[in-house]
Amino acid sequence: MKFICLDIPQPNATIEQYQPHMRNEALHGWELYKSGVIRDIYFRQDRPGVVIIAEADSVDAAKKALNEFPLAKAGLIGWDVIPLGPFTNWEMLFAAQNT
């Protein structure tokens, strides 16, 4: 199953609190990428943070993997995990009109 995962900075979290975790944060992201959990990762353009396209068996499995990021373990970020499914309305584009 595919997911869009948005990091949620916790209230009062500061860049100074993030800094000691950043190297391990990147290393953990690389491990999840190599294992196939992370398919894509992007920096957000509207605020600091990331958007991850992930693959997992369930929402719980995706959250479990994401909660292993050092920033999450330190209580500095949370995650909004949005499950995706196939777009099944293609038939409407090809349906005969006025039938």
N, C-alpha and C positions, 0 to 999 in steps of 0.2 A: 504494500500500500504506500502511496506517495503522500507527503505532508509538506505544507509550508510552515516553517517554524520561525517565529519572530521573537527576538530577545526582548525582555522587559526589564529595563534598569530599575532596581529597587529604590524607593525614596531615600534621599540623602546619600546615595552611593556617589563617591567622588572618583575622579581619575587617579588620584593619589592612592586610593584603596585598590583600584584595578591594577596598577602598575606592577606590583610584585608577582602577579599571576599571568601576565601576558605571554611570556615565553611558553609556559606550560599549557596555556589556553590554545595557542597555535599548534603545539605538538599534539594535543588531544584532538583538535580538529583534523589534523593530518591523519591520525590513526583512524578516526571515523570515516574519513574519505577513502582510505585504503581498504577498509573493511566493507565499503559499499553502503554505509548508513547515510553519509553525506554524498549527495549527487552533485549539488552546486552550492556555492556559498557566495554571498554578495555583501558589500558594505551598503548600508542604507544611505540615501542621499538627503533624506529629510531630517535626520538626527543621527548622532553616533549610534552604532549598533550594526547587527548583521541580520540577514535573511538567509535561512538555510532551506534548501529543498532536500528532504530526507526520504529514505525508504526504510520501512519497518513493518513488522507484522501487525501492529496495533498502535493506537494512540499511546497506551501505557508503555509499550516497548520504545517508542520514539522518545517519550518523556524521560524514561530511565536512562537512555543514552545521552540525552541533552543535559540531564541533571548531573552527569559526571564531569562536565566542563568545570575547571577550577573556579571560575567566577560564580557559577551556580552553587558549587559546594561551599563557597565562602559567603553565600547569601547576598551577593551583589547583583545578580540577575535572576530572573525567572524566564519562563517560556510560554508563549501562546502557540499551541500546536493545532494546525488546521488540517483535517483530513481532506484529501482530494479524491474524486472519482472521475471516471471517464465522462466526457461530454457526449450524451446519448441523443441529443436533439438533431443530429445531422439529417435524419430522414425528413424533418420539416423543411429543410432547404430544397429537397428534391421532390417533394410531394406535388402531385398534379394539382394545379390551381383550378378552383371552381368545379370540383368533382362532386 
